[in-house]
Amino acid sequence: MEVLENQKAYLDDFIRLNEEWISTYFEIEAADRALAACPEKIILNGGYIFSLLVDNDVVGVCALFNEGDGTFELARMAVSLKHQGKGYGSVLMNTCLKKLDSIGAKKVYLLSNTKLEPALALYQKHGFITASTGPHPVYSRANIVMELQFS
């Protein structure tokens, strides 16, 4: 198992795993389609895309969107349905948090949905707290914002 950072060769896998995850629980939205058209913009804007490989197969992904002023959004975390329950979400989370620490980030936040209990438990385990709940202006599937401040 290895986690690679900003490897353009795996951008298609990033989109594939995200669309698989979204369509399993929700519906693809306009913002998803816009990102799928140019996922490289995450990297070009100072963000990061992480690809978790097992036996040269991308089984998990996530991204850190650079929001400016030391703030990042942890987004698009997805693990292949057949590889869930193996701790890969924790591996991706730890990778993101180490990266944020190494670049001196001030805050990271994420959008989620309260029906995704295993995901919320993962976020809470890593210190995220609820910042707000309720409808989100961009994603109809999001109804909770969680954040983690760095010292």
Long-range contacts (C-beta under 8 A, 24 or more apart in sequence): 1-52, 1-53, 1-54, 1-91, 2-52, 2-53, 3-50, 3-51, 3-52, 3-53, 3-91, 3-92, 3-95, 4-50, 4-51, 4-53, 5-48, 5-49, 5-50, 5-99, 6-43, 6-48, 6-49, 7-49, 7-51, 8-40, 8-43, 10-49, 10-51, 10-58, 10-61, 11-39, 11-40, 11-49, 13-51, 13-58, 13-61, 14-39, 14-49, 14-51, 14-58, 14-61, 14-63, 14-76, 15-39, 17-58, 17-60, 17-61, 17-78, 17-79, 17-80, 18-61, 18-76, 18-78, 20-78, 20-80, 20-81, 21-78, 21-79, 21-81, 22-141, 24-81, 25-113, 25-115, 25-116, 25-141, 26-113, 26-140, 26-141, 27-140, 27-141, 29-138, 29-139, 29-140, 29-141, 31-138, 31-139, 35-76, 47-72, 48-96, 48-99, 49-76, 50-92, 50-95, 50-96, 50-99, 52-79, 52-88, 52-91, 52-92, 52-95, 54-83, 59-83, 59-88, 60-88, 60-89, 60-91, 60-92, 61-92, 62-92, 62-93, 62-95, 62-96, 64-96, 64-99, 64-100, 64-108, 69-106, 70-104, 70-105, 70-106, 70-107, 71-105, 71-106, 71-107, 71-108, 71-109, 72-100, 72-105, 72-107, 72-108, 72-109, 73-108, 73-109, 73-110, 73-111, 74-108, 74-109, 74-110, 75-110, 75-111, 77-119, 89-118, 89-119, 89-122, 90-122, 90-125, 93-122, 93-123, 93-126, 94-126, 97-126, 97-148, 100-150, 101-150, 104-150, 105-150, 106-149, 106-150, 107-147, 107-148, 107-149, 107-150, 108-147, 108-148, 108-150, 109-145, 109-146, 109-147, 109-148, 110-145, 110-146, 110-147, 111-136, 111-139, 111-142, 111-144, 111-145, 112-142, 112-143, 112-144, 112-146, 113-141, 113-142, 113-143, 113-144, 114-143, 114-144, 120-144, 120-146
